[in-house]
């Protein structure tokens, strides 16, 4: 089961498919996204 690298919380398979990095790591879940910088990660990936 995927989990958040930032807080260790559970994330769904679908969330992991969308937001995981190229190694399959989820750097932030919806609960800690503001603290872990998920918005910056998404912007960086979309160019």
N, CA, C and O of each residue as an XYZ file, in Angstrom:
188
protein
N       0.838     -1.180      0.000
C       0.000      0.000      0.000
C       0.885      1.247      0.000
O       1.857      1.330      0.750
N       0.539      2.203     -0.842
C       1.363      3.420     -0.876
C       1.164      4.264      0.374
O       0.102      4.250      0.997
N       2.205      4.994      0.719
C       2.087      5.903      1.842
C       2.842      7.183      1.552
O       3.655      7.252      0.630
N       2.561      8.185      2.347
C       3.160      9.507      2.193
C       4.568      9.507      2.785
O       4.767      9.112      3.934
N       5.525      9.944      2.005
C       6.906     10.021      2.496
C       7.061     11.101      3.565
O       7.982     11.041      4.380
N       6.176     12.074      3.565
C       6.295     13.188      4.495
C       5.764     12.844      5.884
O       6.424     13.096      6.892
N       4.531     12.249      5.925
C       3.926     11.988      7.237
C       3.681     10.507      7.510
O       3.354     10.136      8.637
N       3.835      9.657      6.495
C       3.615      8.236      6.677
C       2.165      7.804      6.538
O       1.846      6.629      6.715
N       1.280      8.753      6.219
C      -0.138      8.441      6.084
C      -0.443      7.660      4.814
O       0.320      7.684      3.848
N      -1.574      6.970      4.837
C      -2.031      6.184      3.695
C      -2.467      7.096      2.554
O      -3.089      8.132      2.786
N      -2.146      6.716      1.336
C      -2.690      7.355      0.139
C      -3.228      6.251     -0.769
O      -2.738      5.123     -0.738
N      -4.219      6.573     -1.564
C      -4.822      5.578     -2.442
C      -3.882      5.240     -3.597
O      -2.959      5.992     -3.910
N      -4.135      4.110     -4.213
C      -3.358      3.706     -5.390
C      -3.463      4.763     -6.481
O      -2.473      5.099     -7.131
N      -4.672      5.282     -6.674
C      -4.901      6.295     -7.709
C      -4.110      7.559     -7.405
O      -3.504      8.134     -8.309
N      -4.104      8.005     -6.150
C      -3.334      9.182     -5.773
C      -1.854      8.949     -6.071
O      -1.176      9.833     -6.594
N      -1.362      7.774     -5.743
C       0.037      7.438     -6.006
C       0.330      7.434     -7.500
O       1.399      7.884     -7.913
N      -0.589      6.938     -8.316
C      -0.386      6.943     -9.771
C      -0.238      8.358    -10.300
O       0.559      8.608    -11.204
N      -0.995      9.271     -9.746
C      -0.981     10.648    -10.237
C       0.185     11.457     -9.670
O       0.835     12.201    -10.403
N       0.451     11.317     -8.380
C       1.396     12.216     -7.721
C       2.747     11.617     -7.344
O       3.609     12.342     -6.845
N       2.958     10.345     -7.559
C       4.247      9.745     -7.197
C       5.352     10.252     -8.124
O       5.102     10.614     -9.274
N       6.569     10.269     -7.603
C       7.694     10.658     -8.438
C       8.101      9.487     -9.326
O       7.438      8.450     -9.328
N       9.177      9.644    -10.073
C       9.594      8.606    -11.021
C      10.050      7.314    -10.338
O      10.211      6.291    -11.003
N      10.259      7.349     -9.025
C      10.604      6.137     -8.272
C       9.404      5.549     -7.529
O       9.539      4.570     -6.795
N       8.220      6.161     -7.728
C       7.019      5.667     -7.086
C       6.776      6.189     -5.688
O       5.874      5.712     -4.999
N       7.559      7.155     -5.256
C       7.399      7.729     -3.923
C       6.371      8.857     -3.952
O       6.394      9.699     -4.849
N       5.477      8.871     -2.979
C       4.521      9.965     -2.820
C       5.123     10.917     -1.795
O       5.255     10.578     -0.619
N       5.485     12.109     -2.252
C       6.190     13.044     -1.380
C       5.277     13.777     -0.421
O       5.741     14.281      0.601
N       3.987     13.849     -0.724
C       3.038     14.517      0.160
C       1.633     14.031     -0.127
O       1.255     13.841     -1.283
N       0.862     13.832      0.928
C      -0.538     13.427      0.797
C      -1.416     14.681      0.889
O      -0.906     15.763      1.177
N      -2.714     14.555      0.651
C      -3.588     15.726      0.769
C      -3.565     16.358      2.161
O      -3.768     17.566      2.287
N      -3.324     15.570      3.202
C      -3.313     16.114      4.566
C      -2.092     16.972      4.873
O      -2.171     17.874      5.708
N      -0.989     16.715      4.230
C       0.214     17.494      4.536
C       0.772     18.203      3.306
O       1.912     18.664      3.328
N      -0.008     18.295      2.242
C       0.459     18.863      0.984
C       0.998     20.285      1.136
O       2.039     20.615      0.567
N       0.317     21.110      1.880
C       0.771     22.495      2.033
C       2.135     22.555      2.716
O       2.951     23.418      2.394
N       2.384     21.656      3.646
C       3.656     21.646      4.356
C       4.775     21.027      3.545
O       5.931     21.418      3.707
N       4.473     20.077      2.682
C       5.512     19.343      1.976
C       5.776     19.870      0.574
O       6.710     19.409     -0.082
N       4.987     20.814      0.100
C       5.257     21.419     -1.193
C       4.737     20.643     -2.385
O       5.379     20.648     -3.436
N       3.612     19.984     -2.267
C       3.107     19.210     -3.397
C       2.742     20.124     -4.572
O       2.898     19.733     -5.728
N       2.268     21.316     -4.290
C       1.910     22.235     -5.367
C       3.144     22.572     -6.213
O       3.057     22.629     -7.440
N       4.271     22.793     -5.574
C       5.495     23.087     -6.306
C       5.937     21.890     -7.134
O       6.428     22.058     -8.250
N       5.771     20.697     -6.609
C       6.138     19.485     -7.334
C       5.280     19.317     -8.578
O       5.789     18.987     -9.649
N       3.988     19.541     -8.439
C       3.093     19.422     -9.582
C       3.447     20.470    -10.630
O       3.501     20.152    -11.818
N       3.684     21.686    -10.226
C       4.051     22.746    -11.186
C       5.347     22.398    -11.904
O       5.464     22.612    -13.111
N       6.310     21.870    -11.181
C       7.599     21.523    -11.779
C       7.424     20.429    -12.821
O       8.079     20.460    -13.863
N       6.546     19.458    -12.553
C       6.327     18.361    -13.498
C       5.566     18.791    -14.747
O       5.792     18.250    -15.830
N       4.672     19.756    -14.604
C       3.861     20.169    -15.739
C       4.538     21.257    -16.557
O       4.028     21.667    -17.601
N       5.667     21.715    -16.091
C       6.463     22.676    -16.851
C       5.980     24.056    -16.694
O       6.550     24.980    -17.275
